[in-house]
Amino acid sequence: VRAAACRSGTVVLAAMVLVEEIEEEEQPKENKAPAKTEGNKKGEGAVKLKKGFLESNSEPLYPPEGSSEGFVAPETKKAHAEHKMNQDLNKSMNKGAENNNNIERPSWYTKEWPKDCQYNAPGCHLHEMEASGHKSDIHREMVRGERWKEGMEPGIKSIRLSFMQATDEDMAVLVEHLKGNKDVTELDLSHNHIKDTGVQKLVGALAAGAAPELKELRIYNNDFGDLGKVMLTQGLKVMRKKLEIVWEEPSWMKAAKEAKKPQEEGASAGGASAEGASAE
């Protein structure tokens, strides 16, 4: 009897367990809605942008002073401008070897410096700059006469050496005088025979700090070319920002020359007619 009771109790217990498992399987799964996050809450109140809203909007998108997100500090603008100027300077001074003339660079080549002209790299053709000098000792003495000696006197603020037929040879002497010279504020070298070599000597000295009080440099109407122009306008101008460099003939001087042309042409025509009449 006990065995039969035990067996019947076991069967009932097994049946109860089976029923519980079946009920758990048949219980429908609840669809849990996703929890609302902070982002979703914000999105509910946000305005949906429609296509073409900028065209139909009567009010400007930004105030007159512009967006605060797009503000650029003056220091940043200045740094970008100087970086662009340096890039243009490097590009201008390496016109002869752009892209290394499409010649493959050697394995030891580096891009840093000099630009495209390192260790006589293939495709880089370097030429000596033309230099001007005195044709005789008499010419040298004539150039370095009284006016030259007056300009070289200590304490002189304005050194005026225009119309003296000065050459690159004289620039070497002038540069030595400018080193450590804190008196000179004006230097006039216009209407001479200074070439790229002389400009290079002068620019190198001024960029290194010679004549620190110099305010104006006049060097127009000389014999320097594009390289000299680049050294003056893009090299020296960067190193000495407060120095006024007059490398091109002033407009008033050009206008005066243009005004004289009709008078000179009329005078030459009158002279020719007078000669013809006398010959008759």
Residue pairs with C-beta under 8 A, 6 or more apart in sequence:
54 61
82 238
85 234
85 238
86 238
88 234
89 230
89 234
89 235
89 238
90 115
91 98
92 230
92 234
93 115
93 227
93 230
94 115
94 116
94 117
96 124
96 125
97 116
97 117
97 121
97 123
97 124
97 125
98 116
99 116
100 116
100 121
100 122
100 123
100 124
101 123
101 124
102 123
103 122
103 123
104 122
105 121
105 122
105 123
106 121
106 122
108 119
109 118
109 119
109 121
110 118
116 123
116 124
117 124
117 126
118 124
120 126
129 195
129 196
129 197
129 200
129 227
130 195
130 196
130 197
131 168
131 169
131 195
131 197
131 198
132 167
132 168
132 169
132 193
132 194
132 195
132 197
132 198
132 223
133 167
133 168
133 169
134 140
134 143
134 167
134 169
139 165
140 169
142 165
143 164
143 165
143 166
143 167
143 170
144 170
144 173
147 160
147 161
147 164
148 161
148 164
148 170
150 156
151 159
151 160
151 161
152 159
152 177
154 183
155 183
156 183
156 184
157 183
157 184
157 185
157 186
158 184
158 185
158 186
158 188
159 184
159 186
159 187
159 188
160 186
160 188
161 174
161 187
161 188
161 189
161 192
162 188
162 189
162 190
162 191
162 192
162 218
163 190
163 191
163 192
164 192
165 192
165 193
166 189
166 192
166 193
166 194
167 192
167 193
167 194
167 198
168 194
168 195
168 197
168 198
168 201
170 198
171 194
171 197
171 198
171 201
171 202
172 201
174 202
175 201
175 202
175 204
175 205
175 210
178 184
178 187
178 205
178 206
178 210
178 211
178 214
179 205
179 210
180 210
181 210
181 211
182 211
182 212
182 213
183 213
184 211
184 213
184 214
185 213
185 214
185 215
185 216
186 214
186 215
186 216
187 211
187 214
187 216
187 217
187 218
188 218
189 202
189 217
189 218
189 219
189 222
190 218
190 219
190 220
190 221
190 222
190 246
191 220
191 221
191 222
192 221
192 222
193 222
193 223
194 202
194 219
194 222
194 223
194 224
195 222
195 223
195 224
195 225
195 228
196 224
196 225
196 227
196 228
196 231
198 222
198 224
199 219
199 222
199 224
199 227
199 228
199 231
199 232
200 228
200 231
202 219
203 231
203 232
203 235
203 236
205 211
206 214
206 217
206 236
206 239
206 240
206 243
207 235
207 236
207 239
207 240
214 240
214 243
215 242
215 243
215 244
216 243
216 244
216 246
217 243
217 244
217 245
217 246
218 246
219 232
219 245
219 246
219 247
220 246
220 247
220 248
220 249
220 250
221 249
222 228
229 247
232 245
232 247
233 245
233 247
236 243
236 245
237 243
237 245
